[in-house]
Amino acid sequence: MGDTKHLVVFEDRKIRRKRHNDAWWFSIIDVVGILTESPAARRYWSDLKRKIEQEQGVSELYDKIVQLKLPSADGKAYSTDCANTETMLRIIQSIPSPKAEPFKLWLARVGYERVQEMGNPELATRRTRALYKAKGYPDAWIEKRMRGIAVREELTGEWSNRGVKGDEYAILTAEISQAAFGLNPGQHKQLKGLKRENLPDHMTDLELIFSMLGEASTAEIVRTKDAQGFSANQKAARIGGKIAGEARDKLEQQTGRRIVSRENYLPVTKRLKSKE
């Protein structure tokens, strides 16, 4: 399940992807939105799909495209048209865009990097660190973020092994957040002025720390209680989040300052534009 939240970036635009049948599958709508810059990427893809169907045949297209559940802006997972690298390149051929050629090269590079990472997973960690560094994040923040990613993957791995599936991941995550911060991920994103951006990438150091505490506590409770199924894991999520919430309350009482903040670690280019 952890693969569903993996993102890749092209020119500061995020593309959702998921491992399926031992290959990366990319969200077609995300790619179409980047190449066309259309405000209605879903409609553009619907029209383009009909055109491709007429030219190549319905079965030819549908055999190459699968619907996979990917997280949306509201934190829930929805079935989304996805294509592997080969099929995505064929779709790009049908899109008249000056960005098409560099995107093809980028897509081929992503596939090559995945092959390397399968032989040496440490490469994936290095690339993630380099990406955050290039966006202007401080080293201390990057260390916390990387640790948070590891904690999250450990938790989702436990959930996956214990019968959690589909939209239940988002529900359990919201339970932890509500107990830890007093608001769910959607409300937290709204506070920071985020839309489709990934919330943890815009958390402060302390928000990352308490988020990790809630998820690490939940994972430990899940293991020790041997939680099975959604209900048992939901109970564990509430307890794990509460542990982080109580620690946050104590710190706020001592400092007189709220941990949940509007402060937002935006990429350097966006921060500079906001100051102009």
Secondary structure as UniProt FT lines:
FT   HELIX           2..5
FT   STRAND          7..10
FT   TURN            11..12
FT   STRAND          13..20
FT   TURN            21..22
FT   STRAND          23..27
FT   HELIX           28..36
FT   TURN            39..40
FT   HELIX           41..56
FT   HELIX           58..62
FT   TURN            63..64
FT   STRAND          65..71
FT   TURN            73..74
FT   STRAND          77..84
FT   HELIX           85..93
FT   TURN            98..99
FT   HELIX           100..119
FT   HELIX           122..134
FT   TURN            135..136
FT   HELIX           139..161
FT   TURN            162..163
FT   TURN            166..167
FT   HELIX           168..181
FT   HELIX           185..191
FT   TURN            192..193
FT   HELIX           199..202
FT   HELIX           205..225
FT   HELIX           229..255
FT   HELIX           268..275
//
